């Protein structure tokens, strides 16, 4: 097991002991592990479990996914060498150098458009602005750049993911789900994915679709992979941008520090917000081989067991956070000598590949948003719950600025 950090201070560093979380009440009421899953709420056992070679992906329909033909299955559902190879083929798209030299160009170009739009209109829904940022960046990484518009692309991907989230059990539910999914996936393929594939067969680019063409991926895999990357990059990043903005609007000292800070300090603030407000709250794994007590914090797991790592609980485990775990303290990770997001991006082989991309697009979005003259939050968001990802959604926030 990993070495634990030095013992933490015995009192709250900021001296308050507040609970700064905004989504905790909703999560407490709605969080639902899979039936029969054993919930892990301590940091070190959770991290060791996620890093273990003895576990397999679970959750998000993984149990019903046939992985006997890996060439037809999204990387999300694979483990071992097949998963590693698939991740490695596009790893360069998420490298620090690529973020600086390529993705930040897209981020700033999008912010130019969003700033102009906000100044022209005077106000706009914050989740729509953040969604546009997430869509533009993710579409460039995947290679979905031949659609009629990024706005329509985003709505088609959202429609497919909403179908999964709203699936109902039973025969009728399965029939309705199948028909709705077939139509929506067909629309996405014809209007977004196929034009991108055709363009890249002629002129390959540095993106996920070009990598799949090079590897000989079939139509089914291309659809699944594009939707997997699209869902992860577009849907969750949108929510985090709104959540981070909500915290900054409500805390003048934190907002001032953010605007005066360098990149490292801005990222420290965002990572601490993400520790408190992870977008996805549960990560499921299935035990493939018996796990000994010393590998899992004293517990014993046998093959077939399903575990649910409670990201919210492990991110507030005082063994890793120190005292006052519900207080927003950007200096916490440095003081505790741990990585800032804790387990908000997962860990191990399935850790989110786009973690740094998401943090940087959030950083740039908020840095530029809060420098707009007269920027203000007209209405706070309503916290909703997405049962499919077991995470929050934020709707209804409106921001305004001085007109151009």
C-alpha positions as CSV (number, residue, x, y, z in Angstrom):
1,X,0.0,0.0,0.0
2,X,1.1,3.6,-0.6
3,X,2.9,5.7,2.0
4,X,0.6,8.0,3.8
5,X,1.4,11.7,4.3
6,X,2.7,13.2,7.6
7,X,0.1,13.7,10.3
8,X,-2.1,16.7,9.8
9,X,-2.6,19.8,12.0
10,X,-5.1,19.1,14.8
11,X,-7.2,22.3,14.1
12,X,-8.7,23.9,11.1
13,X,-6.1,25.9,9.2
14,X,-8.6,28.6,8.4
15,X,-10.1,28.4,11.9
16,X,-13.8,28.1,10.8
17,X,-14.8,24.5,10.2
18,X,-17.4,25.5,7.7
19,X,-19.2,23.2,5.2
20,X,-18.6,25.0,1.9
21,X,-20.1,22.3,-0.3
22,X,-23.0,23.3,-2.5
23,X,-24.0,19.9,-3.9
24,X,-23.7,17.7,-0.8
25,X,-27.4,17.8,0.3
26,X,-28.5,16.6,-3.1
27,X,-25.9,13.9,-3.2
28,X,-26.7,12.7,0.3
29,X,-30.3,12.3,-0.8
30,X,-29.8,10.8,-4.2
31,X,-26.5,8.8,-4.2
32,X,-27.4,5.2,-5.1
33,X,-24.7,2.5,-5.4
34,X,-25.5,-0.6,-7.4
35,X,-27.6,-3.1,-5.5
36,X,-25.3,-5.3,-3.4
37,X,-22.2,-3.2,-3.9
38,X,-19.9,-2.8,-1.0
39,X,-19.2,0.9,-0.5
40,X,-15.7,2.2,0.2
41,X,-15.4,5.5,2.0
42,X,-11.8,5.7,3.1
43,X,-9.2,7.2,0.9
44,X,-6.3,4.7,1.0
45,X,-8.4,1.5,0.5
46,X,-10.3,3.3,-2.3
47,X,-7.2,4.4,-4.1
48,X,-5.6,0.9,-3.7
49,X,-8.7,-0.7,-5.1
50,X,-8.8,1.6,-8.1
51,X,-5.1,0.9,-8.8
52,X,-5.4,-2.9,-8.3
53,X,-4.9,-5.2,-11.3
54,X,-7.4,-7.5,-9.6
55,X,-10.5,-5.4,-10.4
56,X,-12.5,-4.7,-13.6
57,X,-14.6,-1.9,-14.8
58,X,-18.2,-1.9,-13.5
59,X,-21.1,0.6,-13.5
60,X,-22.6,2.5,-16.4
61,X,-24.0,-0.6,-18.1
62,X,-20.6,-2.4,-17.9
63,X,-22.2,-5.6,-16.6
64,X,-24.3,-5.9,-19.7
65,X,-21.5,-5.1,-22.2
66,X,-20.1,-8.0,-24.1
67,X,-16.3,-7.6,-24.2
68,X,-15.6,-11.0,-25.9
69,X,-14.7,-9.0,-29.1
70,X,-12.6,-6.0,-27.7
71,X,-12.3,-4.5,-31.2
72,X,-16.0,-3.6,-31.0
73,X,-16.0,-2.3,-27.5
74,X,-15.2,1.2,-26.1
75,X,-12.0,1.6,-24.1
76,X,-14.2,2.6,-21.1
77,X,-15.3,-1.1,-20.7
78,X,-11.9,-2.7,-21.3
79,X,-9.2,-3.7,-18.9
80,X,-5.6,-4.9,-19.0
81,X,-3.5,-4.8,-22.2
82,X,-6.4,-4.0,-24.6
83,X,-7.3,-1.0,-22.5
84,X,-3.7,0.2,-22.1
85,X,-3.1,0.0,-25.9
86,X,-6.3,1.9,-26.7
87,X,-5.4,4.7,-24.2
88,X,-1.8,4.8,-25.4
89,X,-2.9,5.4,-29.0
90,X,-4.3,8.8,-28.2
91,X,-2.3,9.7,-25.1
92,X,-0.5,12.5,-26.9
93,X,-3.7,14.4,-27.3
94,X,-3.8,14.9,-23.5
95,X,-0.1,15.7,-23.0
96,X,0.8,19.0,-21.3
97,X,2.6,20.2,-24.4
98,X,-0.5,19.6,-26.5
99,X,-2.7,21.4,-24.0
100,X,-0.5,24.5,-24.2
101,X,0.2,24.5,-28.0
102,X,-3.1,23.3,-29.3
103,X,-6.0,23.1,-26.9
104,X,-5.5,26.5,-25.3
105,X,-5.8,28.0,-28.8
106,X,-9.2,26.5,-29.1
107,X,-10.2,27.6,-25.6
108,X,-9.2,31.2,-26.1
109,X,-10.9,31.3,-29.5
110,X,-14.1,30.0,-28.0
111,X,-13.8,32.6,-25.2
112,X,-13.5,35.3,-27.7
113,X,-16.8,34.3,-29.2
114,X,-18.5,33.8,-25.8
115,X,-17.3,37.2,-24.4
116,X,-18.6,38.9,-27.6
117,X,-21.9,37.1,-27.2
118,X,-22.3,38.0,-23.5
119,X,-21.4,41.6,-24.1
120,X,-23.9,41.8,-27.0
121,X,-26.8,40.2,-25.1
122,X,-26.0,41.6,-21.7
123,X,-26.8,38.2,-20.0
124,X,-26.8,34.5,-20.8
125,X,-27.3,31.1,-19.1
126,X,-24.0,30.1,-17.6
127,X,-24.4,26.4,-18.4
128,X,-24.9,27.2,-22.1
129,X,-21.7,29.2,-22.1
130,X,-19.7,26.5,-20.3
131,X,-21.2,23.8,-22.6
132,X,-20.0,25.6,-25.7
133,X,-16.5,25.7,-24.3
134,X,-16.6,22.0,-23.4
135,X,-18.0,21.1,-26.8
136,X,-15.5,23.1,-28.8
137,X,-12.5,21.6,-27.0
138,X,-13.8,18.0,-26.9
139,X,-14.9,18.1,-30.6
140,X,-11.4,19.2,-31.6
141,X,-9.8,16.3,-29.6
142,X,-12.1,13.7,-31.0
143,X,-12.1,15.1,-34.6
144,X,-15.8,16.0,-34.8
145,X,-15.1,19.1,-36.7
146,X,-17.2,18.5,-39.9
147,X,-20.6,18.9,-38.4
148,X,-23.1,21.6,-39.5
149,X,-22.4,23.3,-36.2
150,X,-20.9,22.6,-32.8
151,X,-24.1,23.6,-31.2
152,X,-26.1,20.9,-33.1
153,X,-23.3,18.4,-32.5
154,X,-23.6,19.0,-28.7
155,X,-27.3,18.6,-28.8
156,X,-27.1,15.3,-30.7
157,X,-24.5,13.9,-28.3
158,X,-26.6,15.1,-25.3
159,X,-29.6,13.3,-26.8
160,X,-27.8,10.0,-27.0
161,X,-26.5,10.3,-23.4
162,X,-29.9,11.4,-22.1
163,X,-31.4,8.2,-23.6
164,X,-29.1,6.1,-21.4
165,X,-29.8,8.2,-18.4
166,X,-33.6,7.9,-18.8
167,X,-33.7,4.2,-19.5
168,X,-36.5,2.3,-17.7
169,X,-36.5,-1.3,-16.7
170,X,-38.8,-4.0,-18.2
171,X,-39.7,-5.1,-21.7
172,X,-41.5,-1.9,-22.7
173,X,-38.6,0.2,-21.3
174,X,-36.1,-1.8,-23.3
175,X,-38.1,-1.4,-26.5
176,X,-38.6,2.3,-26.1
177,X,-34.9,2.7,-25.2
178,X,-33.8,0.6,-28.2
179,X,-35.9,2.6,-30.7
180,X,-35.0,6.0,-29.2
181,X,-31.3,5.1,-29.1
182,X,-31.2,3.8,-32.6
183,X,-32.7,7.0,-34.0
184,X,-30.5,9.3,-32.0
185,X,-27.3,7.4,-32.6
186,X,-28.2,7.3,-36.3
187,X,-28.5,11.0,-36.4
188,X,-25.2,11.5,-34.7
189,X,-23.5,9.1,-37.1
190,X,-24.9,10.6,-40.3
191,X,-24.6,14.3,-39.3
192,X,-21.4,14.3,-37.2
193,X,-19.3,11.2,-37.2
194,X,-19.4,10.0,-40.8
195,X,-18.5,13.5,-42.3
196,X,-15.5,13.5,-39.9
197,X,-14.4,10.0,-40.9
198,X,-14.7,10.7,-44.6
199,X,-12.6,13.9,-44.2
200,X,-9.9,12.1,-42.2
201,X,-9.7,9.1,-44.6
202,X,-8.6,11.7,-47.2
203,X,-6.4,13.9,-44.9
204,X,-5.6,12.3,-41.4
205,X,-5.4,14.7,-38.5
206,X,-4.0,14.4,-34.9
207,X,-7.2,13.3,-33.2
208,X,-9.1,10.3,-31.9
209,X,-11.0,9.6,-35.2
210,X,-7.8,9.5,-37.2
211,X,-6.2,7.2,-34.7
212,X,-9.1,4.8,-34.9
213,X,-9.0,4.9,-38.7
214,X,-5.3,4.0,-38.5
215,X,-6.0,1.1,-36.2
216,X,-8.7,-0.2,-38.5
217,X,-11.6,0.4,-36.2
218,X,-15.1,-0.4,-37.5
219,X,-18.2,1.7,-37.5
220,X,-19.6,0.3,-34.3
221,X,-16.4,1.0,-32.3
222,X,-16.0,4.5,-33.8
223,X,-19.6,5.4,-32.7
224,X,-19.0,4.0,-29.1
225,X,-15.6,5.6,-28.7
226,X,-16.7,9.0,-30.0
227,X,-19.7,9.0,-27.7
228,X,-17.5,7.9,-24.7
229,X,-15.0,10.7,-25.2
230,X,-17.8,13.2,-26.0
231,X,-19.9,12.4,-22.9
232,X,-16.9,12.5,-20.6
233,X,-15.4,15.7,-22.1
234,X,-18.6,17.7,-22.7
235,X,-21.1,16.8,-20.0
236,X,-19.0,16.7,-16.9
237,X,-16.8,19.7,-17.7
238,X,-19.9,21.9,-18.2
239,X,-21.1,21.1,-14.7
240,X,-17.7,21.7,-13.1
241,X,-17.3,25.1,-14.8
242,X,-20.6,26.3,-13.5
243,X,-19.9,24.9,-10.0
244,X,-16.5,26.6,-9.8
245,X,-18.0,29.9,-11.0
246,X,-20.7,29.6,-8.4
247,X,-18.0,29.3,-5.7
248,X,-16.0,32.2,-7.0
249,X,-19.1,34.5,-7.3
250,X,-20.0,33.8,-3.7
251,X,-16.5,34.3,-2.2
252,X,-14.9,37.7,-2.9
253,X,-11.6,36.8,-1.3
254,X,-11.3,33.6,-3.2
255,X,-12.2,35.3,-6.5
256,X,-9.6,38.0,-5.8
257,X,-7.0,35.4,-5.1
258,X,-8.0,33.6,-8.3
259,X,-7.6,36.7,-10.5
260,X,-4.3,37.7,-8.9
261,X,-2.9,34.2,-8.9
262,X,-0.6,32.5,-11.4
263,X,-1.6,29.4,-13.2
264,X,-0.5,27.1,-10.4
265,X,-2.5,29.0,-7.8
266,X,-5.6,29.1,-10.1
267,X,-5.3,25.3,-10.6
268,X,-4.9,24.8,-6.8
269,X,-8.2,26.6,-6.2
270,X,-10.0,24.7,-8.9
271,X,-8.7,21.3,-7.7
272,X,-9.9,22.1,-4.1
273,X,-13.4,23.0,-5.4
274,X,-13.4,19.7,-7.4
275,X,-12.3,17.8,-4.2
276,X,-15.4,19.1,-2.5
277,X,-17.7,19.0,-5.5
278,X,-16.8,15.9,-7.7
279,X,-19.1,15.8,-10.6
280,X,-19.3,12.0,-10.6
281,X,-19.8,10.7,-7.1
282,X,-19.5,6.9,-7.4
283,X,-17.0,4.7,-9.2
284,X,-17.9,1.0,-9.4
285,X,-15.5,-2.0,-9.8
286,X,-16.0,-5.7,-10.0
287,X,-13.5,-8.0,-8.2
288,X,-11.9,-10.4,-10.6
289,X,-9.5,-12.1,-8.2
290,X,-9.6,-12.4,-4.4
291,X,-8.2,-9.2,-2.7
292,X,-6.3,-9.7,0.5
293,X,-6.9,-7.6,3.6
294,X,-3.6,-5.7,3.4
295,X,-4.5,-4.7,-0.2
296,X,-7.9,-3.2,0.8
297,X,-7.5,-1.6,4.2
298,X,-8.3,-4.7,6.2
299,X,-11.3,-5.9,4.3
300,X,-11.5,-9.1,2.3
301,X,-13.1,-9.2,-1.2
302,X,-13.8,-12.3,-3.3
303,X,-14.2,-12.8,-7.0
304,X,-17.5,-11.4,-8.2
305,X,-17.9,-8.8,-5.5
306,X,-18.8,-5.3,-6.7
307,X,-17.4,-2.3,-4.9
308,X,-18.6,1.3,-5.1
309,X,-15.9,3.9,-4.3
310,X,-17.7,7.0,-2.8
311,X,-15.6,9.8,-4.3
312,X,-17.3,12.3,-2.0
313,X,-16.5,10.3,1.1
314,X,-12.9,9.5,0.2
315,X,-12.2,13.1,-0.8
316,X,-13.3,14.2,2.7
317,X,-11.5,11.5,4.6
318,X,-9.5,13.3,7.3
319,X,-6.7,10.8,7.0
320,X,-5.8,12.5,3.7
321,X,-7.4,15.9,4.0
322,X,-6.5,16.9,7.5
323,X,-9.0,18.6,9.8
324,X,-12.1,20.4,8.6
325,X,-12.5,18.4,5.3
326,X,-15.6,20.3,4.2
327,X,-13.9,23.7,4.2
328,X,-12.6,25.1,0.9
329,X,-8.9,25.6,1.5
330,X,-6.8,25.9,-1.7
331,X,-3.6,25.4,0.3
332,X,-4.7,22.0,1.6
333,X,-3.2,19.7,-1.0
334,X,0.2,21.4,-0.8
335,X,0.2,21.3,3.0
336,X,-0.9,17.6,3.0
337,X,1.6,16.8,0.1
338,X,-1.1,15.1,-2.1
339,X,-2.5,15.7,-5.5
340,X,-5.1,18.4,-5.5
341,X,-8.1,16.7,-7.1
342,X,-7.7,13.7,-4.7
343,X,-9.9,11.0,-6.4
344,X,-12.2,13.3,-8.3
345,X,-10.8,12.0,-11.7
346,X,-10.6,8.4,-10.5
347,X,-7.3,6.6,-10.2
348,X,-5.4,3.7,-11.7
349,X,-5.8,2.5,-15.3
350,X,-9.2,4.1,-15.7
351,X,-8.2,7.6,-14.4
352,X,-9.8,10.2,-16.6
353,X,-7.5,10.8,-19.5
354,X,-8.7,14.4,-20.0
355,X,-8.3,15.6,-16.5
356,X,-5.7,18.3,-17.3
357,X,-7.7,19.4,-20.3
358,X,-10.8,19.9,-18.2
359,X,-8.9,21.8,-15.5
360,X,-7.3,24.2,-18.0
361,X,-10.4,24.9,-20.0
362,X,-12.2,25.7,-16.7
363,X,-9.2,27.9,-15.6
364,X,-9.2,29.9,-18.8
365,X,-13.0,30.2,-19.0
366,X,-13.2,31.6,-15.4
367,X,-10.2,33.8,-15.7
368,X,-11.6,35.6,-18.7
369,X,-15.2,35.6,-17.5
370,X,-14.4,37.3,-14.2
371,X,-12.4,40.0,-15.9
372,X,-15.4,41.2,-17.9
373,X,-16.6,44.7,-16.8
374,X,-19.6,44.4,-14.4
375,X,-19.7,40.6,-14.4
376,X,-22.2,39.4,-11.9
377,X,-24.4,36.4,-11.1
378,X,-28.0,37.3,-11.8
379,X,-29.5,34.0,-10.6
380,X,-27.9,31.1,-8.8
381,X,-28.2,27.6,-10.3
382,X,-30.6,24.9,-9.2
383,X,-28.9,21.6,-8.2
384,X,-30.3,18.6,-10.1
385,X,-29.2,15.0,-10.1
386,X,-28.1,12.8,-13.0
387,X,-28.7,9.2,-11.9
388,X,-26.7,7.8,-14.9
389,X,-23.4,9.3,-13.8
390,X,-24.5,9.6,-10.1
391,X,-23.6,13.3,-10.2
392,X,-25.0,16.8,-10.0
393,X,-26.2,19.0,-12.8
394,X,-26.5,22.8,-12.4
395,X,-29.2,24.6,-14.4
396,X,-30.7,28.1,-14.3
397,X,-27.6,30.2,-13.4
398,X,-27.6,33.4,-15.4
399,X,-24.6,35.8,-15.7
400,X,-24.6,39.4,-16.8
401,X,-22.0,42.0,-17.7
402,X,-21.8,45.6,-18.9
403,X,-22.8,45.8,-22.5
404,X,-20.3,46.4,-25.2
